[in-house]
Amino acid sequence: MNCLFAKTIYTGKKVVFEAYLLFNGKKISAISKSKKGRQIGKFDVLTPAFIDPHSHIGMDRAGEPSTEGEANEHQDSILVLTDALDSIQMDDKALRDAVEMGVLYSCVMPGSGNIIGGLSAVIRNYAASSTDALITRAGLKGAFGFNPMKTKAWKGKRPTTRMGAVAMLRSRLDEVRQKIQKYRKARGSKKEDIQFSAEDRVLRNLLGRKIRLRAHVHKIDDIAALLRLVDEFKINVTVDHAGDVHRPEIFQELKKRKIPVVYGPIDSFAYKVELKHEDRRNVRYLLESGVEFGLMTDHPVTLARQLLLQTRWFLRAGLSKQQAIELISRRNSKILGLDDQLGTLEKGKWASFVCWNGDPFDLASYPVAVYGEGELLYSES
């Protein structure tokens, strides 16, 4: 067994002072006031590994021209089988930079140019290959608002209005829903006459609430359109971005419906009309509503390595340092369905944590050691 001592341990649920983190192999054994096993380090602060719940890292890659970016596939508006994992290149330098700042895990998704963009992939940012990187899936990417309508020059059938984009999605979902209903009514050999394509099967899982639609959406009325589809098809969704929400009632409605928000990125330039109401002051509506939420970078819109930096706006809005750490560890892990493995420093969870000399919230501070699943991934020394 190995152990590390820290003056302050942010567990992802509480703060523990003057204690040891014990880990055996890939798993955490305990947080203890007593030293046990071989001590391999002494630090000011320990935090859980950080998790980015919405990213395009490895798809839009550092040092490569934008023409080589692979976040959006142009062949059609609705692409159910495209898989972010198939475009991730683990030699993206941004992955190494993220690890060195404690961001060890990312949910990588296709971009927002398509009404349905494809499958997400939750990855280890430190893996040698994309196959080794994959941990799980966390939904099917969808997009509402302006982005799917601005792609008129791309191939395939394309919408030119919001109503056109929603109509295309509604039509595709209804097609699969009718096929499901027909299949349920069929008897005996007649069931064999009803064929579900590979795309149909994914959408069948969406309609059956087995997977979520990760909905890119910024504006209040685009969220309203998403909620009308939720009511019509009973699908499970997250609201990703919500950057233009500048009134409290929409977050209150999402809380009422138990729909999580993957918020952000909070430090990006408001480069389009959908973000004309974007403001760091909107954070108060998010907090006051009590809606379940996490914080994203949307890398490369803001860099993955800056995930912790974005929490300063939540500190300014009244969160404690522990709550800010929670936001990018425990809360993000819960939204992604990883809270049995990651997000907190507790017995049985992965020994993935970040070691600091100095306060992590001090801009001059940085990780001096980073561990992923019990292995030292980075050391400043």
PyMOL commands that set and color helices and strands:
alter all, ss='L'
color gray80, all
select helices_A, chain A and resi 66-68+84-86+93-100+130-133+147-150+162-185+188-193+198-207+220-233+248-257+273-275+280-289+304-310+312-316+321-327+330-335
alter helices_A, ss='H'
color red, helices_A
select strands_A, chain A and resi 2-10+15-24+27-32+38-48+50-55+103-108+116-119+121-124+134-136+140-143+212-217+236-241+261-263+293-295+353-356+367-372+375-379
alter strands_A, ss='S'
color yellow, strands_A
deselect
rebuild
show_as cartoon
